[in-house]
Amino acid sequence: MSDSLEKLARQWTQALAVELPGAVALRHELHASPCVSGQEEPTALRVTEAIGADLVREVVAGTGRILRLGPPGPAIGLRAELDALPMVELTGAAYASTNGAMHACGHDVHLAAITALARAARGLDLPVGLAVVLQPREEVGPTGAQDIVTAGALARHEVVAFVGAHVQPQVAAGHVTSDAGPVNAAVDEVEISITGRGGHGAYPHLAVDPVPALCRAVLAMQDAARSAVDPMQPVVVTMTQLSGAGAPNVIPDQASAAGTVRTMRAEDADRLHADIRRTVEGIASAHGCTGTYHIRRGEPALVNNPALALATSRWLTELDVPVASFASCGSDDFATYGLQVPILMLFVGTGQGAAGPMLHDPRYLPGDEVVALVARTLLTGWLGAAQVHAAAS
């Protein structure tokens, strides 16, 4: 670690401490008035105002913003998500939302933290630029990350590395992860359709019932996963919807199922989808039906750059942040940025044990102290990326 970066880290940490009380107040404000995906303009305006409207360089992905600090030229990107979920909050907090939406994934914490960090940076002599990306539509597709990448915004702002931090109740409270390699899965939405010939429930011999074929196909998908993918590699097939049509005494013409397929490697996804398609078509044919398998490709696997992960892990230790390890088959559109630049996703622990609420739970509410931890985590990511960039320059 260079002496100049160590000096900057001390200065930035000291300036950050001054900004944290205001950031916590901002967190309460954002949490109390959340905006769902695609409608984040009020949130974007409020956060931009808090950081400094004079820094805005670009409106992106409809309601997103990119703010730029530091010198011109290459920049290190930091992301915070703008959107909330359409759900009724059950936390009982004094600042709880009452508008039918909720920041149940910690995005209010991320926004408050990045605001504090950016405000603290304004008086510092940064050796490389800081691009603050306020991203919309993380929770739904088409995602904000995809729009930002497609529009070429990272290239326009000369982003050479991109860092994100996300609260995670499955990581011990107060700990932060900086793992190299895949840490989140690619996710594809899938749908099975089985077509037979409808009829009366009392006379199944006069119909070709698609429902038994569908049920067998859904169960067989797990066998396809077992046989298609190396058991040392994570893979999850989750079918969450089953549907037919008509009254209880009517055999439908068609029955369908929908869910997700999650993998850590692109080659596993290709092989698994091919095996599932053959399984569905074969089972349908054996029942005298026709089967189809539809795929909507989603986010790729989120793969942390090894150099960024190692450098940031050392900065976490330097700033006395306990380091943990975590990966899951969850997904995040932050992975999409990795198609253009090296990325690093850091998970910030808020764990309260196995009985505590998870992400997207109407009772999930990280404490205000997590704002400071997320801000320090983003700082370590920026420092690690700056160190890697300097070494490569």
Backbone torsions as a table, in degrees:
resi	resn	phi	psi	omega
1	MET	NA	130.4	-178.1
2	SER	-74.4	153.6	178.3
3	ASP	-61.9	-35.3	-178.2
4	SER	-66.7	-39.4	177.9
5	LEU	-70.7	-36.1	177.3
6	GLU	-64.8	-40.0	176.6
7	LYS	-64.0	-44.3	178.3
8	LEU	-61.6	-40.6	179.1
9	ALA	-60.0	-42.0	178.0
10	ARG	-65.0	-45.0	-179.1
11	GLN	-63.8	-43.2	-177.3
12	TRP	-67.5	-39.9	178.6
13	THR	-63.4	-41.6	178.8
14	GLN	-65.4	-43.6	178.8
15	ALA	-66.5	-34.0	179.5
16	LEU	-63.6	-39.6	-179.2
17	ALA	-58.7	-34.4	179.3
18	VAL	-68.5	-31.9	-174.5
19	GLU	-85.4	-16.7	-171.3
20	LEU	-64.0	-41.1	178.4
21	PRO	-57.8	-42.5	177.5
22	GLY	-66.7	-33.7	178.7
23	ALA	-67.4	-38.3	177.4
24	VAL	-64.5	-41.6	176.8
25	ALA	-62.3	-40.0	177.4
26	LEU	-64.7	-39.1	178.2
27	ARG	-57.6	-46.3	179.1
28	HIS	-60.5	-42.1	-179.1
29	GLU	-63.4	-46.3	-179.9
30	LEU	-66.7	-38.8	-178.8
31	HIS	-65.7	-35.9	-176.9
32	ALA	-74.6	-20.6	-178.0
33	SER	-134.3	66.0	-176.1
34	PRO	-74.9	155.7	177.6
35	CYS	-123.5	130.9	-177.7
36	VAL	-76.5	170.5	-175.9
37	SER	-55.5	131.7	179.5
38	GLY	88.6	-9.8	-179.2
39	GLN	-124.1	32.5	-170.0
40	GLU	-87.4	5.3	-174.9
41	GLU	-52.3	-46.0	178.6
42	PRO	-58.9	-39.0	178.6
43	THR	-66.7	-44.1	179.3
44	ALA	-60.9	-42.4	179.0
45	LEU	-64.2	-42.0	-177.4
46	ARG	-67.2	-43.0	-179.1
47	VAL	-69.7	-40.5	177.0
48	THR	-60.3	-42.9	177.2
49	GLU	-60.5	-41.3	-177.3
50	ALA	-68.1	-37.9	179.6
51	ILE	-77.4	-43.4	-178.6
52	GLY	140.7	106.0	-176.4
53	ALA	-61.7	-22.6	-179.7
54	ASP	-68.9	-12.6	-177.4
55	LEU	-91.0	-10.4	-175.2
56	VAL	-65.3	125.2	178.6
57	ARG	-106.7	-25.7	-174.2
58	GLU	-161.7	140.9	167.4
59	VAL	-91.6	128.7	-174.9
60	VAL	-129.9	151.3	173.5
61	ALA	52.2	35.7	176.1
62	GLY	86.5	-64.8	-176.6
63	THR	-118.0	4.8	-178.3
64	GLY	-87.5	170.9	179.4
65	ARG	-141.9	149.1	167.0
66	ILE	-121.6	124.7	178.9
67	LEU	-113.9	141.6	-173.5
68	ARG	-122.2	130.3	174.5
69	LEU	-125.6	161.9	175.8
70	GLY	84.9	-168.9	-174.3
71	PRO	-72.3	159.8	173.5
72	PRO	-68.5	165.7	-179.6
73	GLY	102.2	-151.2	-176.7
74	PRO	-58.1	147.2	-179.6
75	ALA	-139.2	154.8	173.3
76	ILE	-105.1	124.9	-178.1
77	GLY	-86.9	141.8	170.8
78	LEU	-125.6	134.2	-176.1
79	ARG	-111.9	144.1	164.4
80	ALA	-137.1	143.4	-174.7
81	GLU	-94.3	141.5	-174.3
82	LEU	-92.4	-24.4	-165.4
83	ASP	-91.3	155.5	175.2
84	ALA	-114.0	176.8	-178.1
85	LEU	-103.0	147.0	177.5
86	PRO	-80.3	82.6	-178.4
87	MET	-152.0	155.9	-177.6
88	VAL	-88.7	124.6	-177.2
89	GLU	-72.9	140.8	179.9
90	LEU	-128.4	25.6	-176.8
91	THR	-79.1	-27.7	-175.5
92	GLY	76.1	10.1	179.7
93	ALA	-67.1	151.4	178.7
94	ALA	-62.3	-26.0	-179.4
95	TYR	-107.7	25.5	-178.8
96	ALA	-64.5	149.9	175.5
97	SER	-73.6	146.2	176.6
98	THR	-127.3	14.5	-174.5
99	ASN	-103.5	13.6	178.3
100	GLY	84.6	5.6	174.2
101	ALA	-125.9	164.0	-177.1
102	MET	-156.1	140.5	169.7
103	HIS	-83.2	76.0	-177.9
104	ALA	-93.5	6.6	179.0
105	CYS	-121.1	11.4	174.6
106	GLY	82.3	8.9	-177.0
107	HIS	-65.1	-29.2	175.9
108	ASP	-63.6	-37.7	177.4
109	VAL	-66.2	-45.1	179.8
110	HIS	-60.2	-43.4	-179.2
111	LEU	-64.8	-43.0	178.7
112	ALA	-64.1	-40.1	-178.8
113	ALA	-66.2	-44.6	-178.1
114	ILE	-69.7	-29.3	174.9
115	THR	-64.0	-47.5	179.2
116	ALA	-61.1	-43.8	-177.6
117	LEU	-65.9	-42.6	-179.8
118	ALA	-67.7	-42.0	177.6
119	ARG	-61.5	-40.4	179.2
120	ALA	-66.1	-26.9	-177.8
121	ALA	-80.2	-14.7	-170.6
122	ARG	-62.9	-29.6	-179.7
123	GLY	-98.2	10.1	-175.1
124	LEU	-103.1	156.7	177.7
125	ASP	-94.3	90.0	-176.9
126	LEU	-79.0	135.5	179.9
127	PRO	-77.7	-17.2	178.2
128	VAL	-145.3	153.8	-173.9
129	GLY	-65.5	159.1	174.3
130	LEU	-121.4	118.7	176.8
131	ALA	-107.2	110.4	178.3
132	VAL	-88.3	118.2	-178.4
133	VAL	-107.9	112.1	174.7
134	LEU	-94.7	102.2	-168.1
135	GLN	-100.0	130.2	174.5
136	PRO	-87.0	169.3	168.6
137	ARG	51.7	51.7	171.1
138	GLU	-77.8	-28.8	-172.1
139	GLU	-85.3	-18.0	-176.6
140	VAL	-136.2	160.7	174.9
141	GLY	-103.4	156.8	-4.0
142	PRO	-67.6	134.2	-169.6
143	THR	-76.9	157.8	176.9
144	GLY	-64.2	-36.0	179.5
145	ALA	-61.5	-42.1	179.5
146	GLN	-62.0	-42.0	179.3
147	ASP	-64.7	-40.8	-178.8
148	ILE	-65.5	-42.5	178.4
149	VAL	-65.6	-46.7	-177.9
150	THR	-61.9	-35.9	-178.5
151	ALA	-76.4	-7.1	179.2
152	GLY	75.6	21.4	-176.1
153	ALA	-65.3	-35.7	-179.3
154	LEU	-64.3	-40.6	178.5
155	ALA	-66.4	-41.1	-179.1
156	ARG	-61.5	-34.7	-178.8
157	HIS	-97.1	11.3	176.1
158	GLU	52.3	42.8	178.8
159	VAL	-72.9	121.5	-177.7
160	VAL	-102.7	-14.8	176.4
161	ALA	-159.2	151.3	-175.1
162	PHE	-133.2	131.3	-176.0
163	VAL	-125.0	137.0	173.6
164	GLY	-129.8	157.4	174.6
165	ALA	-135.1	137.3	-177.8
166	HIS	-136.5	131.1	175.1
167	VAL	-61.9	147.2	-176.3
168	GLN	-150.4	108.4	-178.7
169	PRO	-70.3	-8.8	176.0
170	GLN	-87.7	-0.2	173.9
171	VAL	-107.1	139.4	-177.6
172	ALA	-54.2	138.3	-178.6
173	ALA	-55.0	134.3	177.4
174	GLY	87.5	-8.8	179.6
175	HIS	-98.8	156.1	180.0
176	VAL	-133.5	140.9	179.1
177	THR	-101.7	148.1	175.6
178	SER	-145.3	63.0	-176.7
179	ASP	-85.3	143.8	173.1
180	ALA	-86.2	153.2	176.0
181	GLY	87.1	-163.7	-176.7
182	PRO	-66.7	127.4	177.4
183	VAL	-124.1	-14.1	172.6
184	ASN	-138.1	153.2	-174.9
185	ALA	-89.1	156.1	164.2
186	ALA	-71.2	145.5	-179.5
187	VAL	-131.4	129.1	175.7
188	ASP	-120.9	134.6	173.5
189	GLU	-85.3	136.1	-177.0
190	VAL	-130.4	154.2	176.2
191	GLU	-141.4	134.3	174.4
192	ILE	-105.7	134.6	172.9
193	SER	-125.3	127.3	176.7
194	ILE	-116.0	122.6	-178.3
195	THR	-111.7	126.1	176.5
196	GLY	-125.5	-133.4	175.2
197	ARG	-139.8	121.5	-175.0
198	GLY	-70.6	171.1	178.8
199	GLY	178.7	-167.3	-178.9
200	HIS	-85.0	139.1	-179.4
201	GLY	-61.7	-21.4	179.9
202	ALA	-81.8	-14.3	-175.2
203	TYR	-129.4	61.5	-176.7
204	PRO	-62.3	-23.3	-179.6
205	HIS	-70.8	-13.8	178.3
206	LEU	-98.2	0.9	179.4
207	ALA	-120.5	174.4	170.2
208	VAL	-122.1	97.7	-168.1
209	ASP	-77.8	118.2	179.6
210	PRO	-80.6	-14.7	-172.9
211	VAL	-67.3	-49.5	177.3
212	PRO	-59.5	-37.9	178.4
213	ALA	-63.4	-41.7	178.7
214	LEU	-61.8	-46.5	-178.5
215	CYS	-60.2	-43.4	179.8
216	ARG	-67.6	-36.5	178.7
217	ALA	-65.3	-42.0	179.7
218	VAL	-62.6	-45.0	179.3
219	LEU	-65.9	-35.8	-178.8
220	ALA	-70.9	-18.3	178.4
221	MET	-60.3	-33.2	178.9
222	GLN	-66.8	-37.5	176.1
223	ASP	-66.9	-36.1	177.3
224	ALA	-62.2	-41.2	178.8
225	ALA	-63.7	-40.6	-178.4
226	ARG	-66.0	-37.1	-175.3
227	SER	-88.9	-18.7	-174.3
228	ALA	-93.1	-25.7	-170.0
229	VAL	-121.7	137.4	174.3
230	ASP	-50.0	127.0	-177.6
231	PRO	-63.8	-12.3	175.6
232	MET	-82.1	-7.7	-179.7
233	GLN	-106.8	132.8	-179.7
234	PRO	-65.8	137.9	173.2
235	VAL	-152.7	136.3	-179.5
236	VAL	-134.5	124.7	173.1
237	VAL	-114.1	116.6	-176.2
238	THR	-127.6	111.2	177.0
239	MET	-99.4	117.6	-170.6
240	THR	-109.6	-8.0	-177.4
241	GLN	-136.1	133.6	172.4
242	LEU	-129.2	135.6	-178.2
243	SER	-152.3	147.8	170.2
244	GLY	-127.6	-150.5	178.8
245	ALA	-151.7	154.1	175.5
246	GLY	96.1	-172.3	-177.3
247	ALA	-82.1	166.6	180.0
248	PRO	-59.3	-24.4	-179.7
249	ASN	-99.4	17.8	179.9
250	VAL	-116.4	126.8	171.0
251	ILE	-80.2	121.7	-176.4
252	PRO	-77.8	161.1	172.8
253	ASP	-71.3	-31.3	-173.6
254	GLN	-141.5	146.2	173.1
255	ALA	-133.6	148.8	-175.2
256	SER	-140.7	161.2	176.5
257	ALA	-141.4	151.2	-179.7
258	ALA	-142.4	154.0	179.6
259	GLY	-179.8	-152.3	-177.1
260	THR	-134.4	153.0	172.4
261	VAL	-122.5	125.7	-175.9
262	ARG	-122.4	131.2	-179.3
263	THR	-142.0	160.1	177.9
264	MET	-98.9	-15.8	-178.0
265	ARG	-128.4	139.0	-177.7
266	ALA	-61.0	-38.4	-178.9
267	GLU	-66.3	-30.9	176.3
268	ASP	-67.3	-41.3	178.8
269	ALA	-61.6	-45.0	-179.1
270	ASP	-61.5	-45.5	-178.1
271	ARG	-67.1	-41.7	-177.7
272	LEU	-66.5	-44.3	178.8
273	HIS	-60.5	-40.5	179.5
274	ALA	-63.9	-41.1	179.8
275	ASP	-68.1	-40.7	179.3
276	ILE	-64.4	-41.6	179.9
277	ARG	-58.9	-47.0	178.9
278	ARG	-61.8	-39.6	-179.8
279	THR	-63.3	-47.3	-178.8
280	VAL	-62.9	-47.4	-178.3
281	GLU	-64.9	-38.0	-179.5
282	GLY	-68.8	-44.3	179.1
283	ILE	-65.3	-41.9	178.3
284	ALA	-60.5	-44.5	-179.0
285	SER	-63.6	-39.0	179.8
286	ALA	-64.0	-23.2	178.0
287	HIS	-97.9	8.3	-179.5
288	GLY	77.6	17.9	-177.9
289	CYS	-113.4	177.6	173.8
290	THR	-115.3	131.9	-179.1
291	GLY	-117.2	140.1	175.4
292	THR	-129.2	150.6	-177.7
293	TYR	-129.7	115.0	-176.8
294	HIS	-107.4	140.5	-178.8
295	ILE	-126.0	131.6	168.7
296	ARG	-116.4	106.3	-177.0
297	ARG	-63.9	134.5	179.7
298	GLY	-111.3	-145.2	-178.5
299	GLU	-67.3	147.8	173.5
300	PRO	-74.7	175.7	174.1
301	ALA	-64.6	145.3	178.5
302	LEU	-91.6	110.1	-174.2
303	VAL	-113.7	112.7	179.6
304	ASN	-74.3	133.4	177.9
305	ASN	-65.4	128.2	-176.1
306	PRO	-60.4	-41.2	-178.8
307	ALA	-65.9	-42.8	177.6
308	LEU	-63.5	-42.0	-178.7
309	ALA	-62.5	-44.6	-178.4
310	LEU	-66.7	-46.5	-178.3
311	ALA	-63.7	-40.8	-178.8
312	THR	-69.8	-37.3	177.0
313	SER	-58.0	-38.9	178.4
314	ARG	-68.3	-37.3	177.7
315	TRP	-69.9	-34.3	174.7
316	LEU	-59.0	-45.1	178.0
317	THR	-64.4	-40.7	179.7
318	GLU	-60.7	-35.9	-179.4
319	LEU	-95.5	17.4	173.8
320	ASP	62.1	36.0	175.4
321	VAL	-101.2	119.6	179.6
322	PRO	-61.7	136.1	-176.4
323	VAL	-101.9	133.7	177.5
324	ALA	-123.7	-173.7	178.3
325	SER	-133.6	139.8	-179.3
326	PHE	-161.9	139.1	169.7
327	ALA	-149.3	152.6	-179.5
328	SER	-151.9	170.3	175.4
329	CYS	-90.0	16.0	166.1
330	GLY	-66.7	172.2	-179.6
331	SER	-137.1	158.9	180.0
332	ASP	-152.4	135.5	-178.9
333	ASP	-69.7	-5.4	172.1
334	PHE	-56.0	-27.9	178.7
335	ALA	-57.1	-30.7	-177.1
336	THR	-62.4	-32.8	178.5
337	TYR	-63.6	-26.8	-179.7
338	GLY	-67.1	-12.3	174.8
339	LEU	-73.1	-16.6	-178.2
340	GLN	-116.6	-36.8	-175.2
341	VAL	-138.7	161.1	173.4
342	PRO	-62.5	137.2	-177.2
343	ILE	-127.2	160.6	175.4
344	LEU	-147.0	121.1	173.3
345	MET	-106.7	125.2	179.2
346	LEU	-108.2	131.2	178.5
347	PHE	-100.6	128.9	-175.0
348	VAL	-105.0	117.4	-172.1
349	GLY	-72.5	131.8	172.4
350	THR	-128.8	19.0	-170.3
351	GLY	-58.1	136.7	176.1
352	GLN	-121.1	21.7	-176.8
353	GLY	94.4	172.1	-174.8
354	ALA	-63.2	-26.0	-177.5
355	ALA	-83.6	-9.3	-177.7
356	GLY	-73.5	157.3	179.2
357	PRO	-66.4	144.6	178.6
358	MET	-95.1	177.2	173.9
359	LEU	-57.6	145.8	179.7
360	HIS	70.0	14.6	174.6
361	ASP	-92.9	135.3	-178.6
362	PRO	-65.0	-6.8	177.5
363	ARG	-103.2	-0.7	-174.7
364	TYR	-77.2	122.2	-177.7
365	LEU	-149.6	94.0	176.0
366	PRO	-59.9	147.8	178.3
367	GLY	-69.2	160.6	-178.9
368	ASP	-62.7	-24.5	179.8
369	GLU	-64.7	-19.3	-179.5
370	VAL	-70.6	-23.6	176.8
371	VAL	-58.2	-46.3	179.4
372	ALA	-63.8	-40.9	-178.2
373	LEU	-67.1	-41.0	177.6
374	VAL	-64.9	-40.0	178.8
375	ALA	-62.7	-44.7	178.2
376	ARG	-65.1	-35.5	178.6
377	THR	-64.5	-46.6	176.4
378	LEU	-61.2	-36.8	177.3
379	LEU	-61.4	-45.0	179.4
380	THR	-63.7	-36.7	177.4
381	GLY	-63.8	-42.4	178.3
382	TRP	-64.3	-43.9	179.9
383	LEU	-62.9	-43.3	178.5
384	GLY	-63.0	-42.2	178.7
385	ALA	-66.9	-38.1	177.6
386	ALA	-64.0	-38.6	178.5
387	GLN	-65.8	-44.9	178.7
388	VAL	-63.6	-42.2	179.7
389	HIS	-63.1	-43.6	-179.4
390	ALA	-63.2	-39.1	-179.6
391	ALA	-66.6	-29.6	-178.1
392	ALA	-87.5	-14.1	-175.1
393	SER	-82.1	NA	NA
